[in-house]
Amino acid sequence: MAEARTLQDMLVGLSRTGDAIGAPERPALSFGALERFVARTVETLNKSGIGRDDRIAIVLPNGPEMAAAFIAVAAGATAAPLNPAYRADEFEFYLSDLQAKALIVQAGVPSPAIDVARKLGITLIPLSPRLNEAAGLFDLETRANGAASRPGAAGPDDIALVLHTSGTTSRPKIVPLTQRNVTASARNISTWIKLGADDRCLNIMPLFHIHGLIAAVLSSLYAGASVICTPGFNALKFFAWMEEAKPSWYTAVPTMHQTILARASRNEDVIKRVPLKLIRSSSSSLPAPVMGELEAAFNAPVLESYGMTEASHQMTSNPLPPKARRAGCVGIAAGPEVAIMDMAGNLLAAGETGEIVIRGENVTKGYENNPAANASAFTNGWFRTGDQGVMDSEGSLTLTGRLKEIINRGGEKISPREVDDILMTHPAVAQAVAFAVPHDKLGEDVAAAIVLREGASATDREIRNFAAKHLADFKVPRQILILDEIPKGATGKLQRIGLAEKLGLGK
């Protein structure tokens, strides 16, 4: 297939016979049927006055209809997926900020988004899944509202997808991603992990997030492979889904991998019957012990990748065998160009630590209506990621921290990732997140939240003494909290910023 620059091109160029979208206990939707369905859905939207670059917010449960709705909307308009778990005030912020023209919701499923949309005068489009037909098919309840000003399939530079940044330290910023951006990223991922028509991805990632949308769904479809869309991550059902779907790979965040690992020993027979080609990890740091345990449990290579919304997800990745994978390293450039830059905008040599910068076809051209953010985010055509790292002479990248997360303890700079890595080597520790806590004299000090392995025991003092043997004294956490669960963000990602406040450790 020639390189696709739009979702429509991508679907037209694919085999019309293989499975595209599946779901547990549902018949699969073929590529030919998906292509025809997307074309009909774009026509339906056009007749209701919605066309290219018009924004449609999508609030749907995880599953095949969410995947198909995203593809269909993005092919002829602009998709804006939102987390169904948001509260009313959050929906009001995001729907207003996006200037959404319409909102797709599942018919008969209550959501605060519905009342907010009515309050804001946003057109509601109920979606009804065709549960007795192929996975992903649905009906939209639309009304004729005049012809769309720009009907038909979107072009390469039309906006396919808009997402907000996480906004942990400031107002969330809108990231517009073009058709060219998202198809380039899908191509990069599918090429990197060598997907073919026989591959099947078991998607457990939320589909309001760039990781699930691009790494699981679009990368699969770009390669003519299939994606099995589950209702969302469920550790109790994961191995049953594996047994049924017979995937060749899955992609997830580290906390999901760790939960799956905890049940792997009880499901060794499933793992043997359904051998995986690879396991992919992204969206936050994968602890080295977890990588090793995953590879041992599944007898498959684990590829840690590095991505972010502004890059339509993937930037670097560890390669498939026989090339080397390195625990604690996020691999080499896997799509865009990647470099290290100092604060003055100079590119640094191998071995020097600085800010990671990227440029390429999958990278956004800039935040929407935010000239101040764009002025600080772009330098000489490079996008500044806000992450700190170091690249060796072979191009392998190691992250050393998020610049905003670096702990400043009385002028001594501490990378919380370094503390995590040490704590994770303690035999009783299953999860560890180091973070900054306010300190009257030093400004900030180091704390850590810990989850112990099932059946293991350790005291906070024992873990602190262990850390003291491996870390300089100023890096040793002054407080260690042993928890049943560490608070996570909406996508299952552990978030350092704001953790002290969540745990009641603020001033």
Phi and psi in degrees as a GROMACS rama.xvg file:
@    title "Ramachandran Plot"
@    xaxis  label "Phi"
@    yaxis  label "Psi"
@TYPE xy
-63.6239  154.436  ALA-2
-61.7248  120.399  GLU-3
-79.7518  141.348  ALA-4
-112.764  -6.93472  ARG-5
-138.703  161.724  THR-6
-64.0507  -37.6549  LEU-7
-62.0244  -45.7527  GLN-8
-59.4365  -39.3632  ASP-9
-62.8461  -44.7053  MET-10
-70.6626  -40.1564  LEU-11
-65.2247  -33.2894  VAL-12
-80.7502  -2.56911  GLY-13
-97.8593  162.999  LEU-14
-54.841  140.686  SER-15
-95.9302  7.55633  ARG-16
-112.917  -32.0707  THR-17
-73.4663  166.954  GLY-18
-76.6377  138.362  ASP-19
-105.386  -60.8754  ALA-20
-120.846  130.575  ILE-21
-128.237  177.85  GLY-22
-160.751  153.942  ALA-23
-54.992  132.046  PRO-24
61.1055  28.8321  GLU-25
-134.621  146.384  ARG-26
-68.8157  150.718  PRO-27
-82.3268  157.164  ALA-28
-100.052  124.774  LEU-29
-75.9102  164.526  SER-30
-62.8752  -41.4037  PHE-31
-61.0719  -44.3638  GLY-32
-66.5619  -37.8611  ALA-33
-64.308  -44.1359  LEU-34
-59.355  -46.7071  GLU-35
-64.9725  -39.8368  ARG-36
-65.8391  -41.8698  PHE-37
-62.5875  -44.2902  VAL-38
-61.0794  -42.2459  ALA-39
-67.0679  -38.326  ARG-40
-66.3448  -40.3614  THR-41
-60.8051  -41.4462  VAL-42
-62.0372  -42.999  GLU-43
-60.4073  -44.1196  THR-44
-65.6919  -41.0939  LEU-45
-58.6142  -40.9968  ASN-46
-68.3472  -20.652  LYS-47
-95.7038  11.7468  SER-48
89.1041  12.1078  GLY-49
-110.451  127.954  ILE-50
-141.876  -157.107  GLY-51
-59.3862  132.219  ARG-52
72.8803  -2.03018  ASP-53
-74.5879  138.859  ASP-54
-95.9751  126.158  ARG-55
-117.913  114.171  ILE-56
-75.2895  143.856  ALA-57
-125.316  120.404  ILE-58
-125.148  92.2344  VAL-59
-134.27  154.165  LEU-60
-64.3408  156.538  PRO-61
-61.3828  143.953  ASN-62
149.751  -175.566  GLY-63
-65.7108  -32.9959  PRO-64
-67.2793  -36.0248  GLU-65
-63.9198  -43.1546  MET-66
-63.2712  -46.7728  ALA-67
-66.9847  -37.4297  ALA-68
-64.3081  -42.5673  ALA-69
-58.6418  -48.1744  PHE-70
-63.1071  -45.6384  ILE-71
-66.4201  -44.0827  ALA-72
-65.7063  -46.253  VAL-73
-66.0782  -25.5878  ALA-74
-70.3515  -25.3581  ALA-75
-132.925  1.00528  GLY-76
-150.801  -150.606  ALA-77
-122.903  121.823  THR-78
-87.0579  136.995  ALA-79
-132.078  80.488  ALA-80
-69.7719  138.094  PRO-81
-125.839  150.75  LEU-82
-66.8317  118.633  ASN-83
-61.1288  -17.2807  PRO-84
-83.7652  -2.43083  ALA-85
-59.0936  152.074  TYR-86
-89.1365  171.681  ARG-87
-57.0818  -43.9353  ALA-88
-66.5736  -31.7021  ASP-89
-69.239  -44.1511  GLU-90
-60.0306  -39.097  PHE-91
-63.8443  -41.488  GLU-92
-62.6346  -51.7993  PHE-93
-68.9791  -42.3711  TYR-94
-65.5989  -37.5819  LEU-95
-68.821  -45.79  SER-96
-64.1006  -36.3984  ASP-97
-76.0115  -19.866  LEU-98
54.8667  49.7744  GLN-99
-64.0891  137.388  ALA-100
-86.3587  -28.617  LYS-101
-151.736  163.596  ALA-102
-132.783  123.591  LEU-103
-93.8185  125.347  ILE-104
-131.742  159.312  VAL-105
-78.6601  128.258  GLN-106
-58.7058  133.048  ALA-107
82.6363  -2.34059  GLY-108
-104.575  115.659  VAL-109
-67.1295  144.23  PRO-110
-155.742  138.358  SER-111
-60.3083  -19.9481  PRO-112
-62.3452  -29.9915  ALA-113
-65.665  -49.1176  ILE-114
-64.6526  -37.7183  ASP-115
-64.2533  -43.2943  VAL-116
-60.9526  -42.1921  ALA-117
-63.1994  -41.8224  ARG-118
-60.9891  -38.1448  LYS-119
-88.555  -2.68253  LEU-120
73.9362  28.4009  GLY-121
-92.0122  132.278  ILE-122
-62.3526  130.207  THR-123
-94.1829  133.577  LEU-124
-124.369  97.7999  ILE-125
-68.6383  140.765  PRO-126
-115.761  129.652  LEU-127
-115.896  113.526  SER-128
-63.7754  142.673  PRO-129
-91.7005  83.6018  ARG-130
-66.9169  -20.6542  LEU-131
-94.9679  6.42489  ASN-132
-118.06  -170.018  GLU-133
-61.8197  148.214  ALA-134
-56.3294  132.386  ALA-135
102.334  -22.0632  GLY-136
-73.6299  144.439  LEU-137
-155.956  168.097  PHE-138
-115.552  140.328  ASP-139
-107.373  134.736  LEU-140
-94.5478  93.8282  GLU-141
-115.689  163.166  THR-142
-123.124  143.76  ARG-143
-60.7096  129.306  ALA-144
-141.348  38.0023  ASN-145
82.7603  159.066  GLY-146
-71.8919  147.068  ALA-147
-66.3582  143.403  ALA-148
-69.2731  -28.918  SER-149
-133.786  81.4675  ARG-150
-79.6547  174.914  PRO-151
89.7625  -173.865  GLY-152
-70.892  142.591  ALA-153
-69.2514  152.723  ALA-154
-93.2994  170.456  GLY-155
-55.8558  -32.9768  PRO-156
-99.2497  3.69319  ASP-157
-72.6577  152.692  ASP-158
-79.435  120.585  ILE-159
-89.2469  -36.2479  ALA-160
-147.266  135.419  LEU-161
-123.953  133.787  VAL-162
-134.692  156.666  LEU-163
-96.7163  147.728  HIS-164
-67.5071  167.317  THR-165
-66.6611  -28.203  SER-166
64.9773  34.9479  GLY-167
-72.2923  -25.5943  THR-168
-122.237  -5.54528  THR-169
-157.403  179.419  SER-170
-59.8477  131.485  ARG-171
-57.465  141.187  PRO-172
-104.003  146.431  LYS-173
-84.7761  128.184  ILE-174
-109.169  106.517  VAL-175
-87.3963  131.733  PRO-176
-120.721  125.191  LEU-177
-78.9537  168.91  THR-178
-55.2552  -42.3601  GLN-179
-62.9558  -41.2003  ARG-180
-59.9167  -51.6685  ASN-181
-73.7648  -35.2376  VAL-182
-71.9286  -33.7955  THR-183
-63.5682  -41.8769  ALA-184
-67.6999  -40.4465  SER-185
-60.7662  -41.7736  ALA-186
-63.9722  -44.7077  ARG-187
-57.9945  -45.3938  ASN-188
-70.4045  -46.7449  ILE-189
-64.0907  -36.1156  SER-190
-69.9699  -41.2899  THR-191
-62.9833  -42.1179  TRP-192
-99.2309  11.6873  ILE-193
55.1168  52.1658  LYS-194
-73.2891  143.252  LEU-195
-133.114  177.219  GLY-196
-60.0391  -23.8977  ALA-197
-84.5333  -6.32214  ASP-198
-79.4887  149.652  ASP-199
-137.265  124.887  ARG-200
-99.127  130.268  CYS-201
-91.8319  106.91  LEU-202
-89.2712  121.28  ASN-203
-117.378  -0.32971  ILE-204
-80.8392  147.8  MET-205
-64.3972  141.601  PRO-206
-95.0769  18.4723  LEU-207
-100.494  6.86793  PHE-208
-119.64  145.87  HIS-209
-59.0751  -33.5635  ILE-210
-61.0553  -53.1371  HIS-211
-67.1967  -43.1736  GLY-212
-62.0656  -46.6291  LEU-213
-94.0807  -52.1516  ILE-214
-68.9338  -36.3693  ALA-215
-92.4993  -54.2194  ALA-216
-79.475  -62.7947  VAL-217
-68.6277  -36.2106  LEU-218
-64.3011  -36.8082  SER-219
-64.6028  -50.4851  SER-220
-65.199  -35.2336  LEU-221
-59.2207  -35.633  TYR-222
-88.1435  -0.321373  ALA-223
76.7664  15.5125  GLY-224
-92.9262  174.666  ALA-225
-112.561  156.553  SER-226
-127.498  130.035  VAL-227
-98.2139  115.574  ILE-228
-98.0284  110.177  CYS-229
-84.7026  169.202  THR-230
-71.1564  1.17368  PRO-231
128.459  171.45  GLY-232
-66.6616  129.352  PHE-233
-147.035  105.548  ASN-234
-60.9862  -30.678  ALA-235
-71.8081  -22.8005  LEU-236
-106.665  -8.37332  LYS-237
-55.1644  -48.3633  PHE-238
-74.457  -27.843  PHE-239
-67.1659  -40.1999  ALA-240
-63.2656  -40.5597  TRP-241
-57.906  -46.8074  MET-242
-59.1331  -43.5187  GLU-243
-75.8532  -47.2759  GLU-244
-81.3369  -24.8967  ALA-245
50.4979  58.5749  LYS-246
-72.9652  159.517  PRO-247
-99.4565  -11.2878  SER-248
-166.223  164.895  TRP-249
-147.303  160.116  TYR-250
-128.497  141.344  THR-251
-160.817  172.305  ALA-252
-89.1927  158.424  VAL-253
-55.0513  -37.8779  PRO-254
-63.3934  -34.0149  THR-255
-68.019  -44.7942  MET-256
-56.7631  -41.8314  HIS-257
-65.4826  -38.3274  GLN-258
-67.947  -40.0041  THR-259
-63.1972  -43.189  ILE-260
-56.9351  -38.2987  LEU-261
-62.3355  -21.1039  ALA-262
-109.85  -1.08877  ARG-263
-63.7518  -40.3206  ALA-264
-64.3349  -24.9257  SER-265
-84.6332  -5.56979  ARG-266
-128.729  32.4653  ASN-267
-61.5184  -31.9576  GLU-268
-66.2908  -38.6207  ASP-269
-65.3379  -43.5692  VAL-270
-60.335  -37.6968  ILE-271
-71.3566  -36.5847  LYS-272
-75.7213  -25.6141  ARG-273
-123.602  76.3295  VAL-274
-68.5478  134.476  PRO-275
-92.8832  143.448  LEU-276
-76.1481  -35.6954  LYS-277
-165.055  161.923  LEU-278
-125.007  132.603  ILE-279
-112.253  140.552  ARG-280
-129.662  136.646  SER-281
-159.134  176.718  SER-282
84.132  -16.3316  SER-283
-164.101  170.256  SER-284
-66.1457  132.418  SER-285
-93.4268  113.201  LEU-286
-59.249  139.103  PRO-287
-55.5178  -42.3355  ALA-288
-61.5375  -34.4997  PRO-289
-67.387  -40.6233  VAL-290
-58.4922  -47.1195  MET-291
-63.3196  -41.751  GLY-292
-68.9182  -37.0497  GLU-293
-63.0695  -46.5739  LEU-294
-62.929  -38.1923  GLU-295
-69.2971  -41.1571  ALA-296
-69.5311  -39.5485  ALA-297
-102.796  -7.48826  PHE-298
52.5728  45.2916  ASN-299
-143.342  149.522  ALA-300
-68.8655  139.433  PRO-301
-106.462  119.848  VAL-302
-105.491  111.349  LEU-303
-82.7328  129.332  GLU-304
-120.902  160.252  SER-305
-122.917  122.304  TYR-306
-144.57  169.066  GLY-307
-159.815  159.687  MET-308
-56.2355  -43.5255  THR-309
-64.1567  -15.982  GLU-310
-105.601  18.6248  ALA-311
53.0268  32.2014  SER-312
98.5581  -94.3767  HIS-313
-74.9909  135.883  GLN-314
-120.002  -49.6039  MET-315
-133.634  163.331  THR-316
-161.34  150.283  SER-317
-69.6354  146.362  ASN-318
-88.0712  166.666  PRO-319
-70.9673  156.736  LEU-320
-60.2807  150.078  PRO-321
-87.629  1.71264  PRO-322
-67.9785  154.712  LYS-323
-76.2418  139.87  ALA-324
-108.037  139.821  ARG-325
-124.082  121.552  ARG-326
-62.2573  137.428  ALA-327
82.2282  -0.272125  GLY-328
-118.043  140.459  CYS-329
-95.3572  15.6288  VAL-330
87.8842  -154.363  GLY-331
-117.408  170.045  ILE-332
-53.1694  127.906  ALA-333
-131.059  56.6848  ALA-334
144.942  -85.6136  GLY-335
-78.6858  167.071  PRO-336
-72.08  144.119  GLU-337
-131.967  135.537  VAL-338
-146.942  174.502  ALA-339
-116.768  133.399  ILE-340
-128.048  145.262  MET-341
-87.8724  177.913  ASP-342
-63.7216  -25.8029  MET-343
-84.7099  -4.69445  ALA-344
96.3102  10.3379  GLY-345
-90.015  135.75  ASN-346
-74.8537  138.106  LEU-347
-100.537  158.362  LEU-348
-80.1852  165.681  ALA-349
-54.3976  138.183  ALA-350
90.3456  -9.82262  GLY-351
-95.5329  139.352  GLU-352
-90.6412  135.23  THR-353
-168.06  -161.488  GLY-354
-86.3365  136.301  GLU-355
-77.0663  130.358  ILE-356
-126.88  152.388  VAL-357
-139.276  158.461  ILE-358
-156.25  146.239  ARG-359
162.666  178.629  GLY-360
-67.1625  -23.43  GLU-361
-90.5076  -0.773927  ASN-362
-92.7834  134.209  VAL-363
-57.089  151.971  THR-364
-82.5307  -9.85846  LYS-365
151.627  160.695  GLY-366
-69.5774  152.844  TYR-367
-80.9899  131.74  GLU-368
49.7448  42.9153  ASN-369
-143.903  69.619  ASN-370
-60.3196  -32.1401  PRO-371
-67.1453  -44.5192  ALA-372
-64.8605  -39.34  ALA-373
-68.1568  -35.3854  ASN-374
-63.4603  -35.2997  ALA-375
-87.3551  -20.9639  SER-376
-86.2546  -23.4344  ALA-377
-118.109  132.092  PHE-378
-135.313  116.962  THR-379
52.0075  39.7809  ASN-380
85.1909  -5.4614  GLY-381
-95.9729  139.083  TRP-382
-90.7018  127.639  PHE-383
-87.8933  118.565  ARG-384
-76.1989  -20.6174  THR-385
84.1043  0.0286277  GLY-386
-101.647  145.547  ASP-387
-100.703  141.056  GLN-388
-164.537  179.539  GLY-389
-140.616  139.243  VAL-390
-116.239  133.25  MET-391
-85.1493  -179.612  ASP-392
-66.1476  -18.1414  SER-393
-95.4508  3.8679  GLU-394
88.1582  6.67024  GLY-395
-78.9861  131.794  SER-396
-105.275  132.486  LEU-397
-118.897  125.745  THR-398
-80.0125  135.99  LEU-399
-112.809  -2.58165  THR-400
148.131  162.391  GLY-401
-84.2206  129.404  ARG-402
-54.3196  -38.3155  LEU-403
-73.9669  -15.9819  LYS-404
-96.1188  -11.9342  GLU-405
-56.9453  129.523  ILE-406
-88.0594  125.176  ILE-407
-103.864  95.1079  ASN-408
-97.6031  89.585  ARG-409
59.8404  34.3167  GLY-410
97.5136  -14.5966  GLY-411
-89.2744  121.247  GLU-412
-90.9587  128.98  LYS-413
-124.632  127.971  ILE-414
-84.6727  116.837  SER-415
-62.9712  -25.6767  PRO-416
-62.4727  -36.4511  ARG-417
-63.2707  -40.4225  GLU-418
-66.996  -43.4176  VAL-419
-52.3316  -49.6582  ASP-420
-59.9301  -38.3263  ASP-421
-70.0732  -47.2632  ILE-422
-60.3397  -34.8082  LEU-423
-69.54  -15.5355  MET-424
-83.4152  -9.20164  THR-425
-69.1467  131.951  HIS-426
-63.4512  -19.5852  PRO-427
-93.0654  -6.66429  ALA-428
-95.4943  125.55  VAL-429
-96.2595  -39.3248  ALA-430
-138.829  146.73  GLN-431
-148.601  132.923  ALA-432
-135.585  113.688  VAL-433
-87.2976  147.72  ALA-434
-157.888  165.832  PHE-435
-85.4084  141.067  ALA-436
-124.148  146.515  VAL-437
-62.614  144.725  PRO-438
-137.428  131.453  HIS-439
-58.1591  -40.0283  ASP-440
-100.54  -38.1065  LYS-441
-89.0833  -11.7382  LEU-442
90.1331  -58.9955  GLY-443
-139.79  152.256  GLU-444
-134.609  175.002  ASP-445
-99.6242  133.523  VAL-446
-131.899  167.545  ALA-447
-147.913  141.285  ALA-448
-104.076  135.497  ALA-449
-127.623  139.285  ILE-450
-117.505  128.24  VAL-451
-83.6144  153.653  LEU-452
-63.4346  151.765  ARG-453
-58.919  125.493  GLU-454
86.1624  -8.47988  GLY-455
-90.4058  159.559  ALA-456
-138.855  144.591  SER-457
-168.036  149.196  ALA-458
-97.4818  163.222  THR-459
-60.9089  -36.4831  ASP-460
-64.6764  -42.7476  ARG-461
-61.7929  -41.6598  GLU-462
-69.5394  -37.3551  ILE-463
-66.3526  -41.4196  ARG-464
-63.4339  -37.1905  ASN-465
-62.7799  -46.241  PHE-466
-61.4077  -36.5861  ALA-467
-64.956  -22.7753  ALA-468
-77.6433  -16.887  LYS-469
-120.762  -10.1476  HIS-470
-124.72  149.189  LEU-471
-58.1513  150.296  ALA-472
-55.734  -38.1494  ASP-473
-71.6932  -13.4863  PHE-474
-94.7253  -11.011  LYS-475
-72.6836  128.406  VAL-476
-58.2777  129.947  PRO-477
-78.5913  -24.7227  ARG-478
-128.342  134.059  GLN-479
-126.782  122.217  ILE-480
-105.558  122.937  LEU-481
-96.2409  116.04  ILE-482
-119.986  159.05  LEU-483
-74.7222  -32.6688  ASP-484
-154.04  139.164  GLU-485
-90.9259  131.315  ILE-486
-55.3772  137.157  PRO-487
-123.331  163.975  LYS-488
-78.1626  -178.407  GLY-489
-62.8038  -25.8339  ALA-490
-97.419  8.03325  THR-491
87.9077  6.49919  GLY-492
-87.3446  134.779  LYS-493
-73.8875  131.421  LEU-494
-119.957  121.21  GLN-495
-75.8309  -43.7098  ARG-496
-66.1753  125.462  ILE-497
88.1818  -3.16243  GLY-498
-68.041  -37.9563  LEU-499
-58.0927  -43.8795  ALA-500
-66.2012  -42.6391  GLU-501
-60.061  -34.5373  LYS-502
-92.4053  6.48131  LEU-503
74.4934  29.2165  GLY-504
-107.161  12.9353  LEU-505
-71.7777  176.698  GLY-506
